[in-house]
Amino acid sequence: MAVASSALDSLAPAARAQFALLQQRFVAGLASRRQEFSGGHVPQQMAAAAHRLAGAAGGYGFDALSACARDLERQCALADQPDLSRALALLHQEIDRITAQAG
C-alpha cells in the first residue's frame, strides 16, 4: 500500500500483515469519511473532520491524503471559498484515487 517498504521491513512478518490489514480497514472506511466532507457542513465541522483524517491518514502511511486533509483544515480556518472548494475537491480526488487503487 502506501507505507514505505523500508519502514515495513523493520517489522516482523506478523506485524507487517497486521499493519496491512489495518491499512485495508482504513481504506474501506474512506467512503464513510468522505461523507463528512459533503453536503453543506460548516467550515468548523469540516476542519475538525479534516484534522482527524490528516492524523489517521499519516499514521497509516497515506501521506498525500494527509497533506490534502491538512490543506483543507487550513482553508477552513481562512474561510476563503474558492480555495476551500479547491482543497475539498483535491481531498475528494485523493480519496477516490486511493479507493480505486485498492479496489
C-alpha positions, 0 to 999 in steps of 0.5 A: 500500500502506501507505507514505505517498504523500508519502514515495513521491513523493520517489522516482523512478518506478523506485524507487517500483515497486521499493519496491512490489514489495518491499512485495508480497514482504513481504506474501506472506511474512506467512503464513510469519511468522505461523507463528512466532507459533503453536503453543506457542513460548516467550515468548523465541522469540516476542519475538525473532520479534516484534522482527524483524517490528516492524523489517521491518514499519516499514521497509516502511511497515506501521506498525500491524503494527509497533506490534502486533509491538512490543506483543507483544515487550513482553508477552513480556518481562512474561510476563503471559498474558492480555495476551500472548494479547491482543497475539498475537491483535491481531498475528494480526488485523493480519496477516490484515487486511493479507493480505486487503487485498492479496489 
